[in-house]
Amino acid sequence: MTDIHVTVDAPPEPGLLRAAIEAALAGRAWPDGPEATVARAVAEHVTGDHHGPGSGSC
């Protein structure tokens, strides 16, 4: 297991993270914001769909 480091402008709302991650993994839209940023990074990490160092996934 590896850590995922994600830089966001504001702290994500913990209660929304699970739903945002589920949406990202399912390919569903989620409003922009810190939750979406974290969710995209998690989805990229889990699926192996990394898009380079700027993706925030590792």
PDB file of N, CA, C, O and CB in Angstrom:
ATOM      1  N   MET A   1       0.853  -1.174   0.000  1.00  0.00           N
ATOM      2  CA  MET A   1       0.000   0.000   0.000  1.00  0.00           C
ATOM      3  C   MET A   1       0.895   1.232   0.000  1.00  0.00           C
ATOM      4  O   MET A   1       1.922   1.264   0.677  1.00  0.00           O
ATOM      5  CB  MET A   1      -0.968   0.001   1.225  1.00  0.00           C
ATOM      6  N   THR A   2       0.502   2.234  -0.755  1.00  0.00           N
ATOM      7  CA  THR A   2       1.256   3.478  -0.787  1.00  0.00           C
ATOM      8  C   THR A   2       0.351   4.628  -0.384  1.00  0.00           C
ATOM      9  O   THR A   2      -0.871   4.568  -0.521  1.00  0.00           O
ATOM     10  CB  THR A   2       1.858   3.723  -2.185  1.00  0.00           C
ATOM     11  N   ASP A   3       0.981   5.665   0.110  1.00  0.00           N
ATOM     12  CA  ASP A   3       0.239   6.870   0.475  1.00  0.00           C
ATOM     13  C   ASP A   3      -0.073   7.671  -0.781  1.00  0.00           C
ATOM     14  O   ASP A   3       0.643   7.594  -1.779  1.00  0.00           O
ATOM     15  CB  ASP A   3       1.038   7.730   1.489  1.00  0.00           C
ATOM     16  N   ILE A   4      -1.134   8.427  -0.714  1.00  0.00           N
ATOM     17  CA  ILE A   4      -1.496   9.347  -1.786  1.00  0.00           C
ATOM     18  C   ILE A   4      -1.445  10.744  -1.196  1.00  0.00           C
ATOM     19  O   ILE A   4      -2.108  11.021  -0.197  1.00  0.00           O
ATOM     20  CB  ILE A   4      -2.919   9.021  -2.393  1.00  0.00           C
ATOM     21  N   HIS A   5      -0.675  11.614  -1.795  1.00  0.00           N
ATOM     22  CA  HIS A   5      -0.565  12.991  -1.329  1.00  0.00           C
ATOM     23  C   HIS A   5      -1.267  13.891  -2.337  1.00  0.00           C
ATOM     24  O   HIS A   5      -0.917  13.909  -3.517  1.00  0.00           O
ATOM     25  CB  HIS A   5       0.929  13.414  -1.140  1.00  0.00           C
ATOM     26  N   VAL A   6      -2.262  14.638  -1.861  1.00  0.00           N
ATOM     27  CA  VAL A   6      -3.061  15.495  -2.725  1.00  0.00           C
ATOM     28  C   VAL A   6      -3.060  16.900  -2.147  1.00  0.00           C
ATOM     29  O   VAL A   6      -3.331  17.090  -0.961  1.00  0.00           O
ATOM     30  CB  VAL A   6      -4.511  14.952  -2.874  1.00  0.00           C
ATOM     31  N   THR A   7      -2.761  17.874  -2.975  1.00  0.00           N
ATOM     32  CA  THR A   7      -2.786  19.270  -2.554  1.00  0.00           C
ATOM     33  C   THR A   7      -4.124  19.879  -2.962  1.00  0.00           C
ATOM     34  O   THR A   7      -4.515  19.823  -4.128  1.00  0.00           O
ATOM     35  CB  THR A   7      -1.596  20.068  -3.174  1.00  0.00           C
ATOM     36  N   VAL A   8      -4.819  20.463  -1.986  1.00  0.00           N
ATOM     37  CA  VAL A   8      -6.102  21.116  -2.249  1.00  0.00           C
ATOM     38  C   VAL A   8      -6.081  22.510  -1.629  1.00  0.00           C
ATOM     39  O   VAL A   8      -5.304  22.783  -0.714  1.00  0.00           O
ATOM     40  CB  VAL A   8      -7.292  20.273  -1.682  1.00  0.00           C
ATOM     41  N   ASP A   9      -6.943  23.390  -2.140  1.00  0.00           N
ATOM     42  CA  ASP A   9      -6.996  24.768  -1.647  1.00  0.00           C
ATOM     43  C   ASP A   9      -7.698  24.885  -0.299  1.00  0.00           C
ATOM     44  O   ASP A   9      -7.412  25.794   0.480  1.00  0.00           O
ATOM     45  CB  ASP A   9      -7.696  25.647  -2.656  1.00  0.00           C
ATOM     46  N   ALA A  10      -8.611  23.968  -0.029  1.00  0.00           N
ATOM     47  CA  ALA A  10      -9.369  23.984   1.227  1.00  0.00           C
ATOM     48  C   ALA A  10      -9.538  22.544   1.692  1.00  0.00           C
ATOM     49  O   ALA A  10      -9.524  21.625   0.873  1.00  0.00           O
ATOM     50  CB  ALA A  10     -10.767  24.690   1.051  1.00  0.00           C
ATOM     51  N   PRO A  11      -9.697  22.339   2.985  1.00  0.00           N
ATOM     52  CA  PRO A  11      -9.887  20.968   3.474  1.00  0.00           C
ATOM     53  C   PRO A  11     -11.184  20.369   2.913  1.00  0.00           C
ATOM     54  O   PRO A  11     -12.213  21.044   2.874  1.00  0.00           O
ATOM     55  CB  PRO A  11      -9.912  20.945   5.024  1.00  0.00           C
ATOM     56  N   PRO A  12     -11.135  19.113   2.483  1.00  0.00           N
ATOM     57  CA  PRO A  12     -12.369  18.482   2.003  1.00  0.00           C
ATOM     58  C   PRO A  12     -13.316  18.191   3.159  1.00  0.00           C
ATOM     59  O   PRO A  12     -12.889  18.026   4.302  1.00  0.00           O
ATOM     60  CB  PRO A  12     -12.052  17.185   1.245  1.00  0.00           C
ATOM     61  N   GLU A  13     -14.584  18.133   2.852  1.00  0.00           N
ATOM     62  CA  GLU A  13     -15.607  17.779   3.841  1.00  0.00           C
ATOM     63  C   GLU A  13     -15.572  16.261   4.016  1.00  0.00           C
ATOM     64  O   GLU A  13     -15.884  15.533   3.074  1.00  0.00           O
ATOM     65  CB  GLU A  13     -17.045  18.274   3.396  1.00  0.00           C
ATOM     66  N   PRO A  14     -15.198  15.765   5.202  1.00  0.00           N
ATOM     67  CA  PRO A  14     -15.062  14.317   5.392  1.00  0.00           C
ATOM     68  C   PRO A  14     -16.322  13.523   5.040  1.00  0.00           C
ATOM     69  O   PRO A  14     -16.230  12.410   4.523  1.00  0.00           O
ATOM     70  CB  PRO A  14     -14.688  14.036   6.818  1.00  0.00           C
ATOM     71  N   GLY A  15     -17.482  14.085   5.315  1.00  0.00           N
ATOM     72  CA  GLY A  15     -18.728  13.383   5.037  1.00  0.00           C
ATOM     73  C   GLY A  15     -19.039  13.224   3.559  1.00  0.00           C
ATOM     74  O   GLY A  15     -19.892  12.418   3.187  1.00  0.00           O
ATOM     75  N   LEU A  16     -18.351  13.989   2.705  1.00  0.00           N
ATOM     76  CA  LEU A  16     -18.595  13.905   1.263  1.00  0.00           C
ATOM     77  C   LEU A  16     -17.549  13.075   0.526  1.00  0.00           C
ATOM     78  O   LEU A  16     -17.736  12.741  -0.643  1.00  0.00           O
ATOM     79  CB  LEU A  16     -18.638  15.289   0.674  1.00  0.00           C
ATOM     80  N   LEU A  17     -16.451  12.741   1.199  1.00  0.00           N
ATOM     81  CA  LEU A  17     -15.352  12.058   0.511  1.00  0.00           C
ATOM     82  C   LEU A  17     -15.758  10.693  -0.047  1.00  0.00           C
ATOM     83  O   LEU A  17     -15.435  10.374  -1.191  1.00  0.00           O
ATOM     84  CB  LEU A  17     -14.185  11.888   1.458  1.00  0.00           C
ATOM     85  N   ARG A  18     -16.447   9.903   0.733  1.00  0.00           N
ATOM     86  CA  ARG A  18     -16.819   8.565   0.249  1.00  0.00           C
ATOM     87  C   ARG A  18     -17.675   8.658  -1.009  1.00  0.00           C
ATOM     88  O   ARG A  18     -17.417   7.960  -1.990  1.00  0.00           O
ATOM     89  CB  ARG A  18     -17.574   7.786   1.343  1.00  0.00           C
ATOM     90  N   ALA A  19     -18.680   9.506  -0.984  1.00  0.00           N
ATOM     91  CA  ALA A  19     -19.557   9.652  -2.148  1.00  0.00           C
ATOM     92  C   ALA A  19     -18.783  10.186  -3.352  1.00  0.00           C
ATOM     93  O   ALA A  19     -19.014   9.756  -4.481  1.00  0.00           O
ATOM     94  CB  ALA A  19     -20.732  10.587  -1.819  1.00  0.00           C
ATOM     95  N   ALA A  20     -17.871  11.116  -3.113  1.00  0.00           N
ATOM     96  CA  ALA A  20     -17.069  11.669  -4.206  1.00  0.00           C
ATOM     97  C   ALA A  20     -16.159  10.604  -4.805  1.00  0.00           C
ATOM     98  O   ALA A  20     -16.009  10.528  -6.025  1.00  0.00           O
ATOM     99  CB  ALA A  20     -16.235  12.859  -3.712  1.00  0.00           C
ATOM    100  N   ILE A  21     -15.556   9.790  -3.961  1.00  0.00           N
ATOM    101  CA  ILE A  21     -14.679   8.714  -4.442  1.00  0.00           C
ATOM    102  C   ILE A  21     -15.495   7.678  -5.214  1.00  0.00           C
ATOM    103  O   ILE A  21     -15.066   7.212  -6.270  1.00  0.00           O
ATOM    104  CB  ILE A  21     -13.934   8.039  -3.256  1.00  0.00           C
ATOM    105  N   GLU A  22     -16.659   7.318  -4.696  1.00  0.00           N
ATOM    106  CA  GLU A  22     -17.521   6.366  -5.410  1.00  0.00           C
ATOM    107  C   GLU A  22     -17.900   6.909  -6.785  1.00  0.00           C
ATOM    108  O   GLU A  22     -17.899   6.169  -7.769  1.00  0.00           O
ATOM    109  CB  GLU A  22     -18.794   6.065  -4.589  1.00  0.00           C
ATOM    110  N   ALA A  23     -18.224   8.199  -6.853  1.00  0.00           N
ATOM    111  CA  ALA A  23     -18.575   8.813  -8.134  1.00  0.00           C
ATOM    112  C   ALA A  23     -17.385   8.778  -9.094  1.00  0.00           C
ATOM    113  O   ALA A  23     -17.545   8.445 -10.269  1.00  0.00           O
ATOM    114  CB  ALA A  23     -19.047  10.265  -7.924  1.00  0.00           C
ATOM    115  N   ALA A  24     -16.205   9.116  -8.603  1.00  0.00           N
ATOM    116  CA  ALA A  24     -15.017   9.117  -9.459  1.00  0.00           C
ATOM    117  C   ALA A  24     -14.718   7.714  -9.980  1.00  0.00           C
ATOM    118  O   ALA A  24     -14.376   7.546 -11.151  1.00  0.00           O
ATOM    119  CB  ALA A  24     -13.804   9.664  -8.692  1.00  0.00           C
ATOM    120  N   LEU A  25     -14.843   6.713  -9.122  1.00  0.00           N
ATOM    121  CA  LEU A  25     -14.578   5.334  -9.546  1.00  0.00           C
ATOM    122  C   LEU A  25     -15.605   4.843 -10.568  1.00  0.00           C
ATOM    123  O   LEU A  25     -15.288   4.027 -11.434  1.00  0.00           O
ATOM    124  CB  LEU A  25     -14.574   4.405  -8.334  1.00  0.00           C
ATOM    125  N   ALA A  26     -16.830   5.346 -10.460  1.00  0.00           N
ATOM    126  CA  ALA A  26     -17.897   4.939 -11.380  1.00  0.00           C
ATOM    127  C   ALA A  26     -17.937   5.805 -12.634  1.00  0.00           C
ATOM    128  O   ALA A  26     -18.720   5.535 -13.545  1.00  0.00           O
ATOM    129  CB  ALA A  26     -19.243   4.998 -10.678  1.00  0.00           C
ATOM    130  N   GLY A  27     -17.101   6.843 -12.692  1.00  0.00           N
ATOM    131  CA  GLY A  27     -17.086   7.725 -13.853  1.00  0.00           C
ATOM    132  C   GLY A  27     -18.221   8.730 -13.864  1.00  0.00           C
ATOM    133  O   GLY A  27     -18.531   9.310 -14.905  1.00  0.00           O
ATOM    134  N   ARG A  28     -18.845   8.941 -12.709  1.00  0.00           N
ATOM    135  CA  ARG A  28     -19.936   9.915 -12.614  1.00  0.00           C
ATOM    136  C   ARG A  28     -19.381  11.300 -12.296  1.00  0.00           C
ATOM    137  O   ARG A  28     -18.333  11.433 -11.665  1.00  0.00           O
ATOM    138  CB  ARG A  28     -20.961   9.487 -11.537  1.00  0.00           C
ATOM    139  N   ALA A  29     -20.084  12.302 -12.732  1.00  0.00           N
ATOM    140  CA  ALA A  29     -19.676  13.688 -12.478  1.00  0.00           C
ATOM    141  C   ALA A  29     -19.814  14.019 -11.000  1.00  0.00           C
ATOM    142  O   ALA A  29     -20.684  13.487 -10.310  1.00  0.00           O
ATOM    143  CB  ALA A  29     -20.514  14.668 -13.324  1.00  0.00           C
ATOM    144  N   TRP A  30     -18.943  14.906 -10.523  1.00  0.00           N
ATOM    145  CA  TRP A  30     -18.995  15.413  -9.153  1.00  0.00           C
ATOM    146  C   TRP A  30     -18.581  16.875  -9.228  1.00  0.00           C
ATOM    147  O   TRP A  30     -17.647  17.203  -9.960  1.00  0.00           O
ATOM    148  CB  TRP A  30     -18.060  14.581  -8.167  1.00  0.00           C
ATOM    149  N   PRO A  31     -19.247  17.767  -8.491  1.00  0.00           N
ATOM    150  CA  PRO A  31     -18.887  19.191  -8.549  1.00  0.00           C
ATOM    151  C   PRO A  31     -17.416  19.419  -8.184  1.00  0.00           C
ATOM    152  O   PRO A  31     -16.867  18.751  -7.308  1.00  0.00           O
ATOM    153  CB  PRO A  31     -19.789  20.002  -7.608  1.00  0.00           C
ATOM    154  N   ASP A  32     -16.798  20.372  -8.872  1.00  0.00           N
ATOM    155  CA  ASP A  32     -15.407  20.710  -8.560  1.00  0.00           C
ATOM    156  C   ASP A  32     -15.276  21.149  -7.112  1.00  0.00           C
ATOM    157  O   ASP A  32     -16.203  21.711  -6.527  1.00  0.00           O
ATOM    158  CB  ASP A  32     -14.893  21.815  -9.497  1.00  0.00           C
ATOM    159  N   GLY A  33     -14.128  20.887  -6.557  1.00  0.00           N
ATOM    160  CA  GLY A  33     -13.833  21.257  -5.181  1.00  0.00           C
ATOM    161  C   GLY A  33     -12.823  20.289  -4.609  1.00  0.00           C
ATOM    162  O   GLY A  33     -12.352  19.394  -5.310  1.00  0.00           O
ATOM    163  N   PRO A  34     -12.486  20.458  -3.342  1.00  0.00           N
ATOM    164  CA  PRO A  34     -11.454  19.605  -2.748  1.00  0.00           C
ATOM    165  C   PRO A  34     -11.846  18.125  -2.714  1.00  0.00           C
ATOM    166  O   PRO A  34     -10.989  17.253  -2.854  1.00  0.00           O
ATOM    167  CB  PRO A  34     -11.150  20.078  -1.345  1.00  0.00           C
ATOM    168  N   GLU A  35     -13.133  17.843  -2.529  1.00  0.00           N
ATOM    169  CA  GLU A  35     -13.567  16.443  -2.516  1.00  0.00           C
ATOM    170  C   GLU A  35     -13.340  15.797  -3.881  1.00  0.00           C
ATOM    171  O   GLU A  35     -12.890  14.654  -3.965  1.00  0.00           O
ATOM    172  CB  GLU A  35     -15.055  16.341  -2.119  1.00  0.00           C
ATOM    173  N   ALA A  36     -13.651  16.530  -4.943  1.00  0.00           N
ATOM    174  CA  ALA A  36     -13.452  16.006  -6.299  1.00  0.00           C
ATOM    175  C   ALA A  36     -11.974  15.804  -6.597  1.00  0.00           C
ATOM    176  O   ALA A  36     -11.599  14.833  -7.254  1.00  0.00           O
ATOM    177  CB  ALA A  36     -14.069  16.950  -7.337  1.00  0.00           C
ATOM    178  N   THR A  37     -11.137  16.711  -6.121  1.00  0.00           N
ATOM    179  CA  THR A  37      -9.698  16.583  -6.338  1.00  0.00           C
ATOM    180  C   THR A  37      -9.163  15.328  -5.666  1.00  0.00           C
ATOM    181  O   THR A  37      -8.416  14.560  -6.272  1.00  0.00           O
ATOM    182  CB  THR A  37      -8.960  17.822  -5.812  1.00  0.00           C
ATOM    183  N   VAL A  38      -9.544  15.123  -4.422  1.00  0.00           N
ATOM    184  CA  VAL A  38      -9.116  13.925  -3.692  1.00  0.00           C
ATOM    185  C   VAL A  38      -9.690  12.677  -4.362  1.00  0.00           C
ATOM    186  O   VAL A  38      -8.983  11.685  -4.536  1.00  0.00           O
ATOM    187  CB  VAL A  38      -9.560  13.996  -2.203  1.00  0.00           C
ATOM    188  N   ALA A  39     -10.955  12.723  -4.734  1.00  0.00           N
ATOM    189  CA  ALA A  39     -11.606  11.563  -5.347  1.00  0.00           C
ATOM    190  C   ALA A  39     -10.932  11.167  -6.654  1.00  0.00           C
ATOM    191  O   ALA A  39     -10.728   9.981  -6.909  1.00  0.00           O
ATOM    192  CB  ALA A  39     -13.083  11.854  -5.595  1.00  0.00           C
ATOM    193  N   ARG A  40     -10.583  12.148  -7.483  1.00  0.00           N
ATOM    194  CA  ARG A  40      -9.890  11.837  -8.742  1.00  0.00           C
ATOM    195  C   ARG A  40      -8.541  11.188  -8.477  1.00  0.00           C
ATOM    196  O   ARG A  40      -8.164  10.232  -9.155  1.00  0.00           O
ATOM    197  CB  ARG A  40      -9.701  13.109  -9.582  1.00  0.00           C
ATOM    198  N   ALA A  41      -7.815  11.703  -7.493  1.00  0.00           N
ATOM    199  CA  ALA A  41      -6.504  11.138  -7.161  1.00  0.00           C
ATOM    200  C   ALA A  41      -6.640   9.696  -6.681  1.00  0.00           C
ATOM    201  O   ALA A  41      -5.850   8.834  -7.067  1.00  0.00           O
ATOM    202  CB  ALA A  41      -5.806  11.989  -6.086  1.00  0.00           C
ATOM    203  N   VAL A  42      -7.637   9.433  -5.843  1.00  0.00           N
ATOM    204  CA  VAL A  42      -7.856   8.070  -5.349  1.00  0.00           C
ATOM    205  C   VAL A  42      -8.239   7.154  -6.510  1.00  0.00           C
ATOM    206  O   VAL A  42      -7.701   6.053  -6.632  1.00  0.00           O
ATOM    207  CB  VAL A  42      -8.960   8.050  -4.253  1.00  0.00           C
ATOM    208  N   ALA A  43      -9.156   7.597  -7.355  1.00  0.00           N
ATOM    209  CA  ALA A  43      -9.594   6.775  -8.484  1.00  0.00           C
ATOM    210  C   ALA A  43      -8.431   6.475  -9.427  1.00  0.00           C
ATOM    211  O   ALA A  43      -8.285   5.343  -9.888  1.00  0.00           O
ATOM    212  CB  ALA A  43     -10.726   7.475  -9.250  1.00  0.00           C
ATOM    213  N   GLU A  44      -7.604   7.480  -9.718  1.00  0.00           N
ATOM    214  CA  GLU A  44      -6.441   7.271 -10.580  1.00  0.00           C
ATOM    215  C   GLU A  44      -5.482   6.269  -9.950  1.00  0.00           C
ATOM    216  O   GLU A  44      -4.927   5.411 -10.637  1.00  0.00           O
ATOM    217  CB  GLU A  44      -5.717   8.604 -10.847  1.00  0.00           C
ATOM    218  N   HIS A  45      -5.295   6.382  -8.654  1.00  0.00           N
ATOM    219  CA  HIS A  45      -4.382   5.479  -7.956  1.00  0.00           C
ATOM    220  C   HIS A  45      -4.914   4.043  -7.955  1.00  0.00           C
ATOM    221  O   HIS A  45      -4.165   3.096  -8.197  1.00  0.00           O
ATOM    222  CB  HIS A  45      -4.160   5.961  -6.514  1.00  0.00           C
ATOM    223  N   VAL A  46      -6.190   3.892  -7.685  1.00  0.00           N
ATOM    224  CA  VAL A  46      -6.796   2.560  -7.607  1.00  0.00           C
ATOM    225  C   VAL A  46      -6.837   1.886  -8.977  1.00  0.00           C
ATOM    226  O   VAL A  46      -6.570   0.690  -9.094  1.00  0.00           O
ATOM    227  CB  VAL A  46      -8.212   2.653  -7.029  1.00  0.00           C
ATOM    228  N   THR A  47      -7.170   2.651 -10.006  1.00  0.00           N
ATOM    229  CA  THR A  47      -7.306   2.068 -11.343  1.00  0.00           C
ATOM    230  C   THR A  47      -5.984   2.024 -12.093  1.00  0.00           C
ATOM    231  O   THR A  47      -5.896   1.400 -13.150  1.00  0.00           O
ATOM    232  CB  THR A  47      -8.319   2.849 -12.150  1.00  0.00           C
ATOM    233  N   GLY A  48      -4.949   2.682 -11.560  1.00  0.00           N
ATOM    234  CA  GLY A  48      -3.662   2.711 -12.241  1.00  0.00           C
ATOM    235  C   GLY A  48      -3.636   3.669 -13.407  1.00  0.00           C
ATOM    236  O   GLY A  48      -2.737   3.602 -14.244  1.00  0.00           O
ATOM    237  N   ASP A  49      -4.605   4.560 -13.476  1.00  0.00           N
ATOM    238  CA  ASP A  49      -4.715   5.515 -14.582  1.00  0.00           C
ATOM    239  C   ASP A  49      -4.031   6.823 -14.211  1.00  0.00           C
ATOM    240  O   ASP A  49      -4.678   7.867 -14.128  1.00  0.00           O
ATOM    241  CB  ASP A  49      -6.196   5.768 -14.947  1.00  0.00           C
ATOM    242  N   HIS A  50      -2.717   6.766 -13.986  1.00  0.00           N
ATOM    243  CA  HIS A  50      -1.949   7.944 -13.589  1.00  0.00           C
ATOM    244  C   HIS A  50      -1.637   8.790 -14.816  1.00  0.00           C
ATOM    245  O   HIS A  50      -1.343   8.261 -15.888  1.00  0.00           O
ATOM    246  CB  HIS A  50      -0.642   7.533 -12.865  1.00  0.00           C
ATOM    247  N   HIS A  51      -1.702  10.089 -14.653  1.00  0.00           N
ATOM    248  CA  HIS A  51      -1.442  11.004 -15.760  1.00  0.00           C
ATOM    249  C   HIS A  51      -0.235  11.881 -15.488  1.00  0.00           C
ATOM    250  O   HIS A  51      -0.247  13.065 -15.827  1.00  0.00           O
ATOM    251  CB  HIS A  51      -2.659  11.870 -16.025  1.00  0.00           C
ATOM    252  N   GLY A  52       0.784  11.339 -14.899  1.00  0.00           N
ATOM    253  CA  GLY A  52       2.016  12.089 -14.690  1.00  0.00           C
ATOM    254  C   GLY A  52       2.085  12.756 -13.344  1.00  0.00           C
ATOM    255  O   GLY A  52       1.157  12.659 -12.541  1.00  0.00           O
ATOM    256  N   PRO A  53       3.202  13.444 -13.093  1.00  0.00           N
ATOM    257  CA  PRO A  53       3.447  14.023 -11.773  1.00  0.00           C
ATOM    258  C   PRO A  53       2.462  15.110 -11.376  1.00  0.00           C
ATOM    259  O   PRO A  53       2.277  15.342 -10.181  1.00  0.00           O
ATOM    260  CB  PRO A  53       4.820  14.579 -11.725  1.00  0.00           C
ATOM    261  N   GLY A  54       1.830  15.777 -12.312  1.00  0.00           N
ATOM    262  CA  GLY A  54       0.885  16.834 -11.983  1.00  0.00           C
ATOM    263  C   GLY A  54      -0.490  16.331 -11.612  1.00  0.00           C
ATOM    264  O   GLY A  54      -1.368  17.124 -11.270  1.00  0.00           O
ATOM    265  N   SER A  55      -0.695  15.022 -11.673  1.00  0.00           N
ATOM    266  CA  SER A  55      -2.031  14.492 -11.418  1.00  0.00           C
ATOM    267  C   SER A  55      -2.396  14.481  -9.943  1.00  0.00           C
ATOM    268  O   SER A  55      -3.571  14.360  -9.597  1.00  0.00           O
ATOM    269  CB  SER A  55      -2.139  13.103 -11.966  1.00  0.00           C
ATOM    270  N   GLY A  56      -1.397  14.607  -9.062  1.00  0.00           N
ATOM    271  CA  GLY A  56      -1.666  14.597  -7.630  1.00  0.00           C
ATOM    272  C   GLY A  56      -1.942  13.216  -7.088  1.00  0.00           C
ATOM    273  O   GLY A  56      -2.422  13.083  -5.962  1.00  0.00           O
ATOM    274  N   SER A  57      -1.653  12.184  -7.857  1.00  0.00           N
ATOM    275  CA  SER A  57      -2.001  10.842  -7.414  1.00  0.00           C
ATOM    276  C   SER A  57      -0.901  10.129  -6.654  1.00  0.00           C
ATOM    277  O   SER A  57      -1.179   9.118  -6.008  1.00  0.00           O
ATOM    278  CB  SER A  57      -2.381  10.028  -8.579  1.00  0.00           C
ATOM    279  N   CYS A  58       0.318  10.600  -6.698  1.00  0.00           N
ATOM    280  CA  CYS A  58       1.392   9.964  -5.929  1.00  0.00           C
ATOM    281  C   CYS A  58       2.488  10.962  -5.637  1.00  0.00           C
ATOM    282  O   CYS A  58       3.482  10.618  -4.999  1.00  0.00           O
ATOM    283  CB  CYS A  58       1.965   8.755  -6.682  1.00  0.00           C
TER     284      CYS A  58
END
